[in-house]
Amino acid sequence: MNEKEKSTKPRNYVSRGTYTKRYYQKRTTTESNSAKTVPEKRYLAQSKESRKATVKIIPLGGLNEIGKNITVFECSNDMFILDCGLSFPDTDMLGVDIVIPDFAYIERNRDRIRGIVITHGHEDHIGGLPYLLKKVNVPVYATRLTIGLIEGKLKEQGLYGKVKLNVVEPRKTVKMGCMAVEFIKVNHSIPDSVGMAIHTPAGVIIHTGDFKVDFTPIDGKIIDLARFGELGNKGVLALMSESTNAERVGFTHSEKTVGASFDKLFQKAEGKRIIIATFSSNIHRVQQIINCASKYQRKVAVFGRSMVNVIATATELGYLKVPDKIMIDIEEMDDYNSEDIVLITTGSQGEPMSALTRMAMNDHRKVVITPMDFIIISATPIPGNEKYVTKVVNELMKSGAEVVYEAMYEVHVSGHACQEELKLMLALTKPKYFIPVHGEYKHLKKHSELALQMGIPEENIFIASIGNVIETDGNKMSIVSQVPAGRTLVDGLGVGDVGSIVLRDRKHLAQDGIIIVVIGLERNSNKISAGPDIISRGFVYVRESEELMHEVKDCISDVLHKCSPAELREWTFLKNKMRDELSECIYEKTKRSPMILPIIMEI
């Protein structure tokens, strides 16, 4: 390569795996919690070992499901993790608080993990981090706001100061062994969101993270389409693109359309107190609410722990611009007229313990809903939450309040790309291979159909499942094996101690209740000296079912009298016999199958 040819190479050039040179970068140094990523101004020849190295992409969550996003990238002896989120329990996960990924594969390879990179600060991307960092303590790299939100989570778990957190700006690159991760600005419903360009010996792999294309974002920072296009022109091996809105045609509306709707609704709500429920992480939405409150000379109070924490972090870091003296403490609300107040609260999804739900059920210590309230629910129900949101809306309306929700006005826009934006990303990056991510199977399937329309061959599209090992050497790609993957249930302080058997028992108890049978056996003679006593919980009310209780006692007595002395000494046999006979008797009379728990006491 002559000097003229050298000068035409872009500064951040990274060649495909078929070339003999690749980009290298100085190792990241950390000062004052910031990651300094200064690329070397030179190119080093790849070793034979690097040129032959294959890259493995291992999704451990986020496929065929909503949330719990986590992906491992592996090359030679180096691995790094992209995102580490949580999801919320399904209706059949009784008592479970949150669901996190199974970290078994990561724990098994802890010595090879070079770091964790995070695309943005939503729970489905950072919520699992504290649980992982307790097991594998490695550096975390993210943008400034995302780091601020992660710090809050680590403080709650007693990990603050024990984990190295590094701030990385868009267009900067972090070295991960033989791989390098470049941060690229994208738009989403939370500031400081990024996609990732992963530079590997096999080629460039782009992971979009959650994104949309917004040409009029609230913070004025537009998605870096130029960089995606630049990488596409150089050659992208694979694109991993989010699929949440793959079924929706057209483009996602700009966040500014919500601001215009708020302005009209604030005028309509003249003389009334305004209560707005939205996602706590949607800082741009909160900014527009504060702007409208300032315009109409209202004070703003904030309800909900997550809302208070996020707003405090965003304000401290400068992502939320709050005029002086506009924010008031909830204790100060009584000092102002109701029509001068705007309440920003959690509960847009109808969560049972959220502030808005407690207001609707007249169970809130500070707020009582009246006909002088104007309530805006600025969110779309997550699939499965529709009935909870409807219940809250109904209860609010019963109190006489006027309620506005998304179907009535443009009070919410999505933070995810619709079909035309997804096709734009495909057109810009021109990937050889395509892997749809972040969505249920129907979303992944629809996104793969869009890729087919854009000219990507069917054999180059991979709809994977969690645990699949997708391997590529730059010339071909295939799913070669499977690693342990799944879910870990968190219940209170217990992590992983609730499994399928416990859930089965909880479901059984919830559906049919329990009957406890207590008998006393005399130690020497092995004769029945007490009982049977019957305790019923969640099955029938004993005082109103005396006839049934007598039949249950008779059934147990018959079982005991039919047993030989030897059988009475075998308590395991005796318990199983009592359980089987009583279960059959109860089902015959009630067509129900409660859990039966025999207890034998030695007297």
C-alpha positions in Angstrom: 0.0 0.0 0.0 1.6 3.3 -1.1 1.4 6.6 0.9 -1.5 8.0 -1.2 -3.6 4.9 -0.6 -2.8 5.0 3.1 -4.0 8.6 3.4 -7.5 7.6 2.1 -8.1 5.1 4.8 -10.6 6.4 7.4 -9.2 6.9 10.9 -11.3 4.2 12.5 -11.0 1.7 9.7 -11.6 -1.9 10.6 -11.1 -4.5 7.8 -13.1 -7.7 7.2 -11.7 -11.0 8.3 -10.5 -11.8 4.7 -8.0 -8.9 4.9 -4.6 -9.1 6.4 -4.8 -6.0 8.6 -7.1 -5.0 11.4 -7.7 -2.2 13.8 -6.0 -2.2 17.1 -6.5 0.2 20.0 -4.8 1.1 23.2 -6.2 -0.6 26.3 -8.8 1.4 28.1 -7.6 3.4 31.0 -9.9 4.6 33.8 -9.6 7.9 35.6 -12.4 9.4 37.7 -14.9 6.8 36.6 -14.4 7.6 32.9 -13.2 5.3 30.1 -10.6 7.0 27.9 -10.5 5.3 24.5 -7.8 6.7 22.3 -7.2 4.7 19.1 -3.7 4.1 18.0 -2.8 5.7 14.7 -1.5 2.6 13.1 -2.4 -0.8 11.8 -0.8 -4.0 12.9 -0.7 -7.1 10.8 -3.0 -9.9 12.1 -1.3 -13.0 13.4 -2.1 -16.3 11.8 -4.0 -17.3 14.9 -6.2 -14.2 14.8 -7.0 -14.7 11.1 -8.2 -18.2 11.8 -10.1 -17.3 14.9 -13.9 -17.8 14.8 -16.4 -15.6 16.6 -19.2 -17.0 18.6 -22.5 -15.1 19.3 -24.4 -16.6 22.2 -27.7 -15.0 23.2 -28.6 -15.9 26.8 -31.8 -13.9 26.8 -34.0 -11.6 24.8 -35.0 -14.1 22.1 -38.6 -15.5 21.9 -39.4 -13.2 24.9 -39.7 -9.6 25.9 -37.0 -8.4 28.2 -34.1 -10.2 29.9 -31.7 -9.1 27.2 -28.2 -10.5 27.4 -25.7 -11.7 24.7 -22.2 -13.1 25.0 -19.6 -12.5 22.3 -16.6 -14.9 22.2 -13.4 -15.0 20.2 -10.3 -17.1 21.0 -9.8 -16.7 24.7 -11.7 -13.5 25.0 -15.4 -13.0 25.9 -17.5 -9.9 26.7 -21.2 -9.4 27.6 -23.6 -7.1 25.9 -26.5 -5.9 28.2 -27.8 -7.8 31.3 -31.5 -7.2 31.8 -34.4 -8.6 33.7 -38.0 -9.4 32.8 -41.1 -9.4 34.9 -42.9 -12.6 36.0 -45.7 -14.2 34.0 -49.1 -14.7 35.7 -48.2 -18.3 36.4 -45.1 -17.3 38.4 -46.9 -16.8 41.7 -45.0 -14.7 44.2 -42.0 -14.2 42.0 -40.6 -10.6 41.9 -38.4 -10.6 38.8 -36.8 -13.0 36.3 -33.1 -12.8 35.4 -31.0 -14.8 33.0 -29.3 -18.0 33.9 -25.6 -17.1 34.4 -24.2 -20.6 34.5 -22.3 -20.3 31.2 -20.8 -17.0 32.2 -19.8 -18.2 35.6 -18.1 -21.2 34.0 -16.0 -18.9 31.8 -15.5 -16.1 34.4 -11.7 -15.9 33.7 -12.3 -15.1 30.0 -14.8 -12.3 30.5 -13.1 -8.9 29.6 -16.1 -6.7 30.4 -19.7 -5.8 30.1 -21.0 -3.2 27.7 -24.5 -1.7 28.1 -26.7 -0.1 25.4 -29.0 1.9 27.6 -30.5 2.2 31.1 -33.8 0.4 30.8 -34.6 -2.4 33.3 -34.6 -5.0 30.5 -31.0 -4.1 29.8 -29.5 -3.3 33.2 -31.8 -4.9 35.8 -29.9 -8.2 36.0 -26.4 -6.5 36.4 -26.3 -6.5 40.2 -27.0 -10.2 40.3 -24.4 -11.0 37.7 -21.7 -8.7 39.3 -22.1 -10.6 42.6 -20.9 -13.7 40.8 -18.5 -12.2 38.2 -16.9 -8.9 39.0 -15.7 -7.4 35.7 -15.6 -3.8 34.4 -18.8 -2.2 33.1 -18.8 0.2 30.1 -21.8 2.5 29.3 -22.7 6.1 28.6 -22.9 8.6 31.4 -26.7 8.5 32.2 -26.6 4.7 32.0 -23.7 4.5 34.4 -25.6 6.9 36.8 -28.6 4.5 36.8 -26.4 1.5 37.3 -24.7 3.2 40.3 -28.1 3.5 41.9 -28.8 -0.2 41.5 -25.3 -1.1 42.9 -25.9 1.0 45.9 -29.2 -0.9 46.7 -27.3 -4.2 46.5 -24.3 -3.1 48.5 -21.9 -3.2 45.5 -21.2 0.5 45.0 -17.5 1.1 44.9 -16.7 -2.6 44.4 -17.2 -2.6 40.6 -15.3 -0.6 38.1 -17.7 1.6 36.1 -16.4 3.3 33.0 -18.1 6.1 31.0 -17.8 5.9 27.3 -19.0 8.5 24.8 -20.5 7.7 21.4 -18.0 7.2 18.6 -15.5 5.9 21.1 -14.2 2.3 21.2 -13.4 -0.1 24.0 -10.9 -2.9 23.6 -12.2 -6.4 24.6 -9.2 -8.7 24.1 -9.0 -9.5 20.3 -12.3 -7.7 19.8 -13.2 -4.0 20.1 -16.6 -2.4 20.8 -17.6 0.9 19.2 -20.4 2.9 20.7 -22.8 4.5 18.2 -25.5 7.1 19.1 -29.2 6.0 18.6 -32.5 7.4 19.6 -34.8 5.7 22.1 -37.2 6.5 24.9 -34.3 7.2 27.3 -31.3 9.5 26.7 -27.8 8.3 26.1 -28.8 5.1 24.2 -26.3 3.5 21.9 -25.9 0.7 19.4 -22.7 -1.2 19.1 -20.3 -2.0 16.3 -18.3 -5.0 17.3 -15.0 -5.2 15.5 -13.7 -8.8 15.4 -11.1 -10.8 13.4 -14.0 -12.3 11.4 -15.6 -8.9 10.5 -17.8 -6.2 11.9 -21.0 -7.2 13.8 -23.5 -4.4 14.5 -25.9 -4.7 17.4 -28.5 -1.9 17.3 -29.7 -2.1 20.8 -33.2 -0.6 21.2 -33.6 2.2 18.7 -35.8 4.4 16.6 -35.1 7.1 14.1 -36.2 10.5 15.5 -35.1 13.5 13.5 -36.5 15.9 16.1 -35.4 14.4 19.5 -36.0 16.4 22.6 -32.2 16.6 23.4 -31.4 17.4 19.7 -29.1 14.4 19.4 -30.0 12.5 16.3 -29.2 8.9 15.6 -25.8 8.5 14.0 -27.1 7.1 10.7 -23.9 8.4 9.0 -21.7 6.0 11.1 -24.0 3.0 10.4 -23.8 3.9 6.6 -20.0 4.3 6.8 -19.7 0.8 8.4 -22.1 -0.6 5.8 -19.9 0.8 3.0 -16.8 -0.8 4.4 -18.6 -4.2 4.9 -20.7 -5.5 7.8 -20.5 -9.2 8.5 -23.8 -9.4 10.5 -26.5 -7.2 11.8 -28.3 -7.9 15.1 -31.4 -5.6 15.1 -34.2 -5.2 17.6 -37.6 -6.5 16.6 -40.1 -5.1 19.1 -42.1 -3.1 16.6 -41.5 -5.3 13.6 -45.2 -5.9 13.1 -46.0 -2.1 12.9 -45.9 -0.5 9.5 -44.5 3.0 8.7 -42.3 5.1 11.0 -42.4 5.7 14.8 -43.6 9.2 15.6 -41.2 11.7 17.1 -41.3 12.3 20.9 -42.1 15.9 20.1 -45.7 15.0 19.1 -46.4 14.1 22.7 -45.3 17.6 23.8 -47.8 19.1 21.4 -50.6 16.9 22.9 -49.6 17.8 26.4 -49.9 21.5 25.6 -53.5 21.0 24.4 -54.4 18.9 27.4 -52.9 21.4 29.9 -55.2 24.0 28.3 -58.2 21.6 28.5 -57.4 20.9 32.2 -57.6 24.5 33.3 -58.9 24.7 36.9 -58.1 21.1 37.6 -55.2 19.2 39.2 -53.2 17.3 36.5 -51.9 13.8 37.3 -49.7 12.2 34.6 -48.5 8.5 34.8 -45.6 7.5 32.6 -42.5 5.3 32.6 -40.0 6.5 35.1 -37.1 6.1 32.7 -38.7 8.2 29.9 -36.8 11.3 30.8 -37.7 13.1 27.6 -41.4 12.7 28.4 -40.8 14.1 31.9 -38.9 17.0 30.4 -41.9 17.9 28.2 -44.2 17.6 31.2 -42.0 20.0 33.2 -41.8 22.4 30.2 -45.6 22.5 30.0 -45.9 22.9 33.8 -43.6 25.9 33.6 -45.5 27.4 30.7 -48.8 27.2 32.6 -47.3 28.2 35.9 -47.9 25.0 37.8 -45.7 23.3 40.4 -44.5 19.7 39.9 -44.5 16.9 42.5 -43.2 13.4 41.9 -44.6 10.1 43.2 -43.1 6.6 43.1 -39.7 5.5 44.2 -38.3 4.6 40.8 -39.6 7.9 39.4 -38.0 9.9 42.2 -34.6 8.0 41.7 -34.5 8.4 38.0 -35.4 12.1 38.0 -32.9 12.8 40.7 -30.1 11.1 38.7 -31.1 12.7 35.4 -31.2 16.2 37.0 -27.9 15.7 38.7 -26.2 14.7 35.5 -27.8 17.5 33.5 -30.1 15.3 31.3 -33.2 17.0 32.8 -33.5 20.8 32.8 -35.6 21.9 35.7 -36.5 25.6 36.2 -35.9 27.0 39.6 -38.6 26.6 42.2 -40.9 24.5 40.0 -40.3 21.2 41.8 -42.0 20.7 45.2 -41.9 18.0 47.7 -45.0 15.9 48.1 -45.3 17.2 51.7 -45.7 20.8 50.3 -48.7 20.1 48.0 -51.2 21.2 50.6 -49.6 24.7 50.5 -50.9 25.2 46.9 -54.3 25.1 45.1 -55.1 21.9 43.3 -55.3 23.7 40.0 -51.7 24.8 40.4 -50.3 21.3 40.7 -49.0 18.7 38.3 -48.3 15.2 39.7 -45.9 12.9 37.8 -46.3 9.3 39.0 -45.5 5.7 38.2 -48.3 3.2 37.5 -48.9 3.6 33.8 -49.0 -0.3 33.5 -51.5 -0.7 36.3 -49.0 -2.3 38.6 -50.8 -3.3 41.8 -48.5 -1.5 44.2 -47.8 1.6 42.1 -48.8 5.1 43.1 -51.5 5.5 40.5 -53.1 2.2 41.3 -53.2 3.1 45.0 -54.7 6.5 44.1 -57.4 4.7 42.0 -58.2 2.3 44.9 -58.4 5.2 47.4 -55.4 3.7 49.2 -52.9 6.6 48.8 -51.7 8.5 51.9 -51.3 11.8 50.1 -53.7 11.9 47.1 -57.5 11.4 47.0 -59.0 11.3 43.5 -61.9 13.8 42.9 -63.9 15.1 40.0 -61.4 18.0 40.0 -58.6 15.7 38.7 -57.5 15.5 35.1 -55.5 12.3 34.7 -53.2 11.4 31.7 -51.8 7.9 31.3 -48.9 8.5 29.0 -48.0 4.9 28.0 -49.2 1.9 26.0 -50.0 -1.2 28.0 -47.3 -3.8 27.7 -48.9 -7.0 26.3 -50.5 -8.8 29.2 -51.1 -5.7 31.3 -54.2 -4.5 29.4 -56.6 -5.7 32.1 -54.7 -4.1 34.9 -54.6 -0.7 33.1 -58.4 -1.0 32.3 -59.1 -1.7 35.9 -57.2 1.4 37.0 -58.9 3.6 34.4 -62.4 2.3 35.5 -61.7 3.0 39.2 -60.3 6.5 38.4 -63.4 7.3 36.4 -65.7 6.0 39.2 -64.2 8.7 41.4 -65.3 11.3 38.9 -61.9 12.1 37.4 -61.5 12.7 33.7 -59.0 10.2 32.3 -57.0 10.5 29.0 -55.1 7.5 27.7 -53.2 6.7 24.5 -56.1 5.6 22.4 -57.8 9.0 22.8 -54.9 11.4 22.2 -51.2 11.2 21.1 -50.0 11.1 24.7 -47.5 8.3 24.0 -45.2 7.3 21.2 -43.0 4.2 21.1 -39.3 4.2 21.6 -38.8 1.3 19.1 -38.4 1.3 15.3 -41.3 0.4 13.1 -40.9 -1.4 9.8 -39.6 1.5 7.6 -36.9 2.3 10.2 -35.9 -1.3 10.4 -35.6 -1.5 6.7 -33.5 1.7 6.7 -31.1 0.1 9.1 -30.8 -2.9 6.9 -30.3 -0.6 3.8 -27.5 1.4 5.5 -25.5 -1.5 7.0 -25.9 -3.9 4.1 -25.1 -7.0 6.3 -24.1 -10.3 4.9 -25.9 -12.1 7.7 -29.0 -11.0 9.7 -30.0 -12.0 13.2 -33.2 -10.5 14.5 -33.2 -10.0 18.3 -35.3 -8.5 21.2 -38.7 -9.9 20.7 -41.1 -12.9 20.8 -41.0 -15.4 17.9 -43.7 -13.6 15.9 -41.6 -10.3 16.1 -38.4 -12.2 15.0 -40.2 -13.9 12.2 -41.7 -10.7 10.9 -38.3 -8.9 11.0 -36.7 -11.8 9.1 -39.4 -11.3 6.4 -38.4 -7.6 6.2 -34.8 -8.7 5.7 -35.9 -11.0 2.9 -37.6 -8.1 1.2 -34.4 -6.2 1.5 -32.5 -8.8 -0.5 -30.8 -10.9 2.2 -30.8 -14.6 1.3 -33.0 -16.8 3.5 -30.0 -19.0 4.3 -28.2 -16.0 5.7 -31.0 -15.1 8.2 -30.9 -16.8 11.6 -33.9 -16.8 14.0 -32.1 -18.2 17.0 -33.2 -19.2 20.5 -31.5 -18.5 23.8 -28.5 -20.7 24.4 -27.8 -21.2 20.7 -24.1 -20.8 19.7 -23.9 -18.9 16.4 -20.4 -19.3 15.0 -18.8 -17.5 12.1 -15.3 -17.2 10.6 -16.3 -14.3 8.2 -17.0 -16.7 5.3 -19.9 -18.7 6.7 -22.2 -18.6 9.7 -24.1 -21.4 11.4 -25.7 -22.5 14.7 -23.2 -25.1 16.0 -24.2 -26.0 19.5 -26.1 -25.1 22.7 -25.0 -23.8 26.1 -27.0 -23.7 29.4 -29.6 -20.9 29.2 -32.9 -20.1 30.7 -34.3 -18.1 33.6 -33.6 -17.6 37.3 -36.5 -16.5 39.5 -35.9 -13.9 42.2 -38.3 -14.0 45.1 -37.5 -11.5 47.9 -33.9 -12.1 48.8 -33.9 -15.6 47.3 -32.2 -16.0 43.9 -32.8 -19.2 42.2 -34.4 -21.0 45.1 -37.8 -21.0 43.5 -38.0 -23.5 40.7 -40.7 -25.4 38.7 -41.6 -27.6 41.7 -42.2 -24.7 44.0 -44.2 -22.9 41.3 -46.3 -26.0 40.7 -47.1 -26.2 44.4 -48.0 -22.5 44.6 -50.3 -22.9 41.6 -51.9 -25.9 43.1 -52.5 -24.0 46.4 -53.8 -21.0 44.6 -56.3 -23.0 42.5 -57.5 -25.7 44.9 -56.3 -24.8 48.4 -55.0 -27.3 51.0 -56.3 -29.8 53.5 -54.1 -30.8 56.5 -54.9 -34.1 58.2 -53.4 -34.5 61.7 -53.4 -37.8 63.6 -51.6 -38.9 66.8 -50.1 -42.4 67.3 -49.2 -43.9 70.6 -45.5 -44.7 70.7 -45.5 -48.1 72.4 -48.8 -49.7 71.2 -48.8 -47.9 67.8 -52.5 -47.2 68.2 -54.3 -44.1 67.1 -54.7 -41.9 70.2 -55.8 -38.6 68.6 -57.5 -37.4 65.5 -58.0 -37.3 62.7 -58.2 -33.5 62.9 -58.9 -31.7 59.7 -57.6 -28.1 58.8 -58.8 -26.5 55.6 -57.3 -23.4 53.9 -58.4 -22.1 50.5 -60.5 -25.2 49.9 -63.8 -24.8 51.8 -64.9 -22.9 54.9 -65.0 -25.6 57.6 -67.9 -24.1 59.6 -70.1 -24.1 56.5 -69.1 -27.6 55.3 -69.5 -29.7 58.4 -71.0 -32.6 56.4 -68.1 -32.7 54.1 -65.6 -32.6 57.0 -67.3 -35.5 58.7 -67.0 -37.5 55.5 -63.3 -36.6 55.2 -62.8 -37.8 58.8 -64.7 -41.0 58.1 -62.5 -41.7 55.1 -59.3 -41.2 57.1 -60.6 -43.4 59.9 -61.4 -46.2 57.4 -57.9 -46.0 56.0 -56.3 -46.2 59.5 -58.4 -49.1 60.6 -57.7 -51.1 57.5 -53.9 -50.8 58.0 -52.0 -53.6 59.7 -49.8 -52.8 62.7 -46.8 -53.1 60.4 -48.2 -50.6 58.0 -49.0 -48.2 60.8 -45.3 -48.2 61.6 -44.3 -47.3 58.0 -45.2 -43.6 58.1 -44.2 -43.0 54.5 -46.6 -45.7 53.3 -49.3 -44.5 55.7 -49.1 -40.9 54.5 -49.3 -41.9 50.8 -52.3 -44.2 51.6 -54.1 -41.4 53.4 -53.3 -38.9 50.6 -54.5 -41.2 47.8 -57.8 -42.3 49.5 -58.7 -38.8 50.7 -57.9 -37.3 47.3 -60.2 -39.8 45.6 -63.0 -39.2 48.2 -62.8 -35.4 47.9 -62.8 -35.3 44.1 -65.8 -37.6 44.0 -67.8 -35.3 46.2 -66.5 -31.8 45.0 -64.7 -32.3 41.7 -61.8 -30.5 43.2 -58.2 -31.6 44.0 -56.8 -29.7 46.9 -53.3 -30.3 48.1 -53.4 -32.9 50.9 -50.8 -32.7 53.7 -50.9 -35.6 56.2 -49.1 -35.0 59.5 -48.5 -37.9 62.0 -47.5 -37.1 65.5 -45.9 -39.6 67.8 -47.4 -39.4 71.3 
